[in-house]
Amino acid sequence: MTNCKLDLSNYSTLVFDCDGVVLNSNKVKTQAFYQAALPYGKQAAEALAKYHVENGGISRYKKFSYFLEHIIPQQTTEGLIDTLLSVYANHVQEGLLNCEISPGIYDLRKETEHAKWLIVSGGDENELRSIFEIRNISSMFDGGIFGSPDTKEHILSREQSNGNISSSSLFLGDSKYDHHAAIGANMDFIFLNKWSEVNNWQQWCEDKKIRHRSDLSSLTSLSCNY
């Protein structure tokens, strides 16, 4: 174990993924993909759910495109992707309105009053903004709430270019894609494992020398481990 005390006051921007970081919603999304695909067979539904878990953080649009092109290509009809997206969104909205909010988020906001907060998620941008408003947490993210159909790489690049994300920034994520996007944007990264669906995350973090903690509540006394 390597002790690498990290002072959050060094960061003027904190960027958060949503699912598995701010909200305990990874299983909500996995189940929603499964239910949306179930009319096309249990095997197809299981295949889509597996693809979703293995590609955490990527937008629903890309996942359903993969489903149509690679899992049920013979059953694809015009407009089917819109139907799938609608069914998925209905399942997701109910889950996002009722899932747990990370209990550490309120103390972390007080501790980092100096910092701008942003959401950069693979979830639908309009859906996220609506859910955060209803759940009374949107005001915490004074830097904005961003999501698909734009990719995380595009969002980070755009917000860095316009000055919304400073050079001293930290990305808090729970997926390999989050780490990839953060490194590509030259941002520091911490992996939060409590709600993550990354298989064998301990070995991955050790191999990549990625700092990891359990959840947002553990960041208020952050001494990070490899």
C-alpha positions as CSV (number, residue, x, y, z in Angstrom):
1,M,0.0,0.0,0.0
2,T,1.3,3.4,-0.9
3,N,0.3,6.4,1.1
4,C,-0.3,9.4,-1.1
5,K,-2.1,12.0,0.9
6,L,-4.1,14.2,-1.5
7,D,-5.2,17.6,-0.6
8,L,-8.6,18.4,-2.3
9,S,-7.9,22.1,-1.8
10,N,-5.4,21.8,-4.7
11,Y,-8.2,21.3,-7.1
12,S,-10.3,24.2,-8.4
13,T,-12.6,21.8,-10.4
14,L,-14.1,18.5,-9.5
15,V,-15.7,16.4,-12.2
16,F,-18.1,13.7,-11.2
17,D,-19.5,10.7,-13.1
18,C,-23.2,10.2,-12.1
19,D,-24.0,6.5,-12.0
20,G,-22.0,4.7,-9.2
21,V,-20.5,7.9,-8.0
22,V,-23.3,10.5,-7.1
23,L,-26.1,8.0,-7.4
24,N,-26.3,4.3,-6.6
25,S,-27.8,3.7,-10.0
26,N,-25.5,1.2,-11.9
27,K,-27.9,-1.7,-11.2
28,V,-30.8,0.5,-12.2
29,K,-29.2,1.0,-15.6
30,T,-28.2,-2.6,-16.0
31,Q,-31.8,-3.8,-15.3
32,A,-33.2,-1.2,-17.6
33,F,-31.1,-2.4,-20.5
34,Y,-32.2,-6.0,-19.7
35,Q,-35.9,-5.1,-19.6
36,A,-35.8,-3.1,-22.8
37,A,-34.2,-6.0,-24.7
38,L,-36.2,-8.8,-23.1
39,P,-39.0,-8.8,-25.8
40,Y,-36.3,-10.0,-28.2
41,G,-35.4,-13.0,-26.0
42,K,-33.7,-13.7,-22.7
43,Q,-30.4,-14.5,-24.4
44,A,-30.5,-11.2,-26.3
45,A,-31.3,-9.3,-23.1
46,E,-28.5,-11.0,-21.2
47,A,-26.1,-10.2,-24.0
48,L,-27.0,-6.5,-23.9
49,A,-26.8,-6.3,-20.1
50,K,-23.3,-7.9,-20.3
51,Y,-22.2,-5.5,-23.0
52,H,-23.5,-2.6,-20.9
53,V,-21.6,-3.7,-17.8
54,E,-18.4,-4.3,-19.8
55,N,-18.7,-0.8,-21.4
56,G,-19.6,1.3,-18.4
57,G,-19.9,5.0,-19.0
58,I,-20.7,4.8,-22.7
59,S,-24.0,6.3,-23.8
60,R,-27.2,4.3,-24.3
61,Y,-27.3,5.4,-27.9
62,K,-24.1,3.5,-28.7
63,K,-25.2,0.5,-26.7
64,F,-28.5,0.1,-28.4
65,S,-26.8,0.6,-31.8
66,Y,-24.5,-2.3,-30.9
67,F,-27.6,-4.3,-29.8
68,L,-29.3,-3.8,-33.1
69,E,-26.2,-4.3,-35.3
70,H,-24.6,-7.2,-33.5
71,I,-27.1,-9.0,-31.2
72,I,-30.4,-8.9,-33.1
73,P,-29.5,-7.8,-36.6
74,Q,-32.2,-10.0,-38.2
75,Q,-34.9,-8.5,-36.1
76,T,-34.0,-4.8,-36.7
77,T,-36.8,-2.6,-38.1
78,E,-37.0,1.1,-38.9
79,G,-37.5,3.1,-35.7
80,L,-36.8,0.3,-33.4
81,I,-33.9,2.2,-31.7
82,D,-36.4,4.9,-30.7
83,T,-38.7,2.3,-29.2
84,L,-35.9,0.7,-27.2
85,L,-34.7,4.1,-26.0
86,S,-38.2,5.0,-24.8
87,V,-38.7,1.8,-22.9
88,Y,-35.2,2.1,-21.4
89,A,-35.8,5.7,-20.3
90,N,-39.1,4.8,-18.6
91,H,-37.4,2.2,-16.5
92,V,-34.4,4.4,-15.8
93,Q,-36.4,7.5,-14.7
94,E,-38.2,5.6,-12.0
95,G,-35.0,4.1,-10.7
96,L,-33.1,7.3,-10.7
97,L,-35.8,9.1,-8.7
98,N,-35.6,6.5,-6.0
99,C,-32.0,5.3,-5.8
100,E,-29.6,6.3,-3.0
101,I,-27.7,9.6,-3.2
102,S,-24.1,9.2,-2.0
103,P,-24.3,10.2,1.6
104,G,-20.9,11.8,1.5
105,I,-21.8,14.4,-1.1
106,Y,-23.1,17.1,1.2
107,D,-20.0,17.1,3.5
108,L,-17.7,17.0,0.5
109,R,-19.5,20.0,-1.0
110,K,-18.8,21.9,2.2
111,E,-15.2,20.9,2.3
112,T,-14.7,22.0,-1.4
113,E,-16.6,25.2,-1.4
114,H,-13.7,26.8,-3.3
115,A,-14.1,24.3,-6.2
116,K,-16.4,24.3,-9.2
117,W,-18.4,21.0,-9.6
118,L,-19.5,19.4,-12.8
119,I,-21.3,16.2,-13.8
120,V,-19.9,14.5,-16.9
121,S,-21.9,11.4,-17.5
122,G,-22.8,8.8,-20.1
123,G,-26.4,9.3,-19.1
124,D,-28.8,11.4,-21.2
125,E,-28.1,15.1,-20.5
126,N,-31.7,16.3,-20.3
127,E,-32.7,13.3,-18.2
128,L,-29.9,14.0,-15.7
129,R,-30.7,17.7,-15.4
130,S,-34.4,16.8,-14.7
131,I,-33.5,14.1,-12.1
132,F,-31.0,16.3,-10.3
133,E,-33.5,19.2,-10.1
134,I,-36.2,16.9,-8.7
135,R,-33.9,15.5,-6.2
136,N,-32.6,18.9,-5.1
137,I,-28.9,18.3,-5.9
138,S,-28.5,20.3,-9.1
139,S,-27.4,23.4,-7.4
140,M,-24.3,21.7,-6.1
141,F,-23.0,21.4,-9.7
142,D,-22.4,25.0,-10.4
143,G,-20.2,24.1,-13.4
144,G,-23.0,22.3,-15.2
145,I,-24.6,18.9,-15.7
146,F,-23.5,17.3,-19.0
147,G,-24.2,14.0,-20.6
148,S,-25.0,12.1,-23.8
149,P,-25.4,12.2,-26.7
150,D,-22.0,14.0,-26.4
151,T,-19.2,11.7,-25.3
152,K,-17.2,12.3,-22.1
153,E,-14.1,13.0,-24.2
154,H,-16.0,15.7,-26.2
155,I,-17.5,17.3,-23.1
156,L,-14.2,17.4,-21.2
157,S,-12.4,18.9,-24.2
158,R,-15.2,21.5,-24.8
159,E,-15.4,22.6,-21.1
160,Q,-11.6,22.8,-20.9
161,S,-11.5,24.9,-24.0
162,N,-14.1,27.4,-22.7
163,G,-12.4,27.6,-19.3
164,N,-15.1,25.9,-17.4
165,I,-12.7,23.1,-16.3
166,S,-9.4,24.5,-14.9
167,S,-6.0,22.9,-15.3
168,S,-6.1,21.8,-11.6
169,S,-9.0,19.4,-12.0
170,L,-9.9,16.0,-10.5
171,F,-12.2,13.4,-12.1
172,L,-14.2,11.0,-9.8
173,G,-15.4,8.0,-11.6
174,D,-16.2,4.3,-11.3
175,S,-15.4,2.8,-14.7
176,K,-12.5,2.1,-16.9
177,Y,-14.0,4.5,-19.4
178,D,-14.0,7.3,-16.8
179,H,-10.3,6.7,-16.2
180,H,-9.6,6.7,-20.0
181,A,-11.5,9.9,-20.5
182,A,-9.7,11.6,-17.5
183,I,-6.2,10.6,-18.6
184,G,-7.0,11.7,-22.2
185,A,-8.0,15.1,-20.8
186,N,-4.8,15.3,-18.6
187,M,-6.9,15.2,-15.4
188,D,-6.1,13.5,-12.1
189,F,-8.4,10.6,-11.4
190,I,-9.8,8.7,-8.4
191,F,-11.7,5.4,-8.8
192,L,-14.6,4.9,-6.5
193,N,-15.3,1.2,-6.0
194,K,-18.3,0.9,-3.7
195,W,-21.0,0.8,-6.4
196,S,-18.7,0.1,-9.4
197,E,-19.4,-2.8,-11.8
198,V,-15.8,-3.2,-12.9
199,N,-14.8,-6.8,-12.5
200,N,-11.6,-7.4,-10.5
201,W,-11.1,-3.6,-9.9
202,Q,-8.5,-4.1,-7.3
203,Q,-6.1,-5.8,-9.7
204,W,-6.9,-3.2,-12.4
205,C,-6.1,-0.3,-10.0
206,E,-2.9,-2.0,-8.9
207,D,-1.7,-2.6,-12.4
208,K,-2.5,0.9,-13.5
209,K,-1.5,2.6,-10.3
210,I,-4.9,4.2,-9.9
211,R,-5.9,5.9,-6.7
212,H,-9.0,4.4,-5.3
213,R,-11.5,5.0,-2.5
214,S,-14.8,3.5,-1.5
215,D,-17.2,6.4,-2.1
216,L,-17.6,10.2,-1.8
217,S,-17.7,10.0,2.0
218,S,-14.2,8.7,2.1
219,L,-12.8,11.7,0.2
220,T,-13.4,14.1,3.1
221,S,-10.4,12.4,4.9
222,L,-8.5,11.4,1.8
223,S,-5.3,9.4,2.1
224,C,-5.4,7.5,-1.2
225,N,-4.2,4.0,-1.8
226,Y,-2.9,2.1,-4.8
